């Protein structure tokens, strides 16, 4: 389970929240809104390695490529396609 605390609380007792973050992520809020997550270094490494596993669909062969070409988006995610078509997505 993830803990949620205010930035002021973390400022007053950083050591305790640093220890808590080794066990589970700690969400730090500012003005009532989540702003930062404090997490263990091992968790950070695991997440950063996950980002690096990327393959171009052009490199796929056979059944894998056919499966990607045949796939369809869930209708509940149509808003993502709309963002791409209007160039209004976070990467811009």
N, C-alpha and C positions, 0 to 999 in steps of 0.2 A: 504494500500500500504506500502511496506517495503522501508526504507531508506537505502542507501549504502554510507558509508563515509570511509575516510582513518583513519588509526590508529593515525596518526599525528593530524588530526582534532579532534578526540576524546580526545587525550591527552591534547590539548589546551583548550577544552571546555567540559569536562566530564559532568558537571551538566546539560547542555542543552540536551546532548544525553541521559543521564539517564532519564530525563523527557520524551523525545521522545519515549524511549523504553517502557514506561508505556502504551503508546497509540498503538504502533506497533513495531515489531522487528526492530532492527538496525543492518545491516550487516556491519562489520568492516573489511576493506581490508588491506592487507600488500603487498607491491610490486605489487599492481594491482590485487591481487587475494583475493577472500573471505576467511577469516580466522576464525572469531569469530562472534557470534550473541549475541547481548545484548537484553534481553527480560524481560518483567515484571515477577516478582516472581510468580504471579498467573498462568501465561502461563507455566512457568517451572513446577509448581505442576501438572497442567492439563496434560502436556506431560509425566511427570514421572509416573503418575497413569496409563496412557494408556499402558505404557511398561509392567506393572505388570499384565495385564489381559491376561493370557496365559492358554490354556487348551490343554491337551494331546489328540490327536485324539483317542487313546485307551479308553479314558473315555467317548467318545461320544456313544450314543445309537440310534438305530432305523434309522429313516429317515435322521438324521444329519450325521451319520456315512456313510450311503449309498451314500449321496450326495458328501461327501469328497472322497470316494473311486471311484466314477464315474467321478469326475472332471478331467479336462485336462488343462494344461498350455496353455496360448496364444502362438502361434508359434513365435511371436516376442520376447518371453522371453527365448528362447532355450539356449541363452548364460549363463543364470543363472544355468541351469542344467549342462552345461559343466563345470562351475566353481566348482560345487559340486563334479563332477566325477574326476576332476584333483586335488582336495584339494587346489585350489588356490582361496580362498575367504577370506574376511577381518577377519573372526573369527580365522584364523590360526595365 
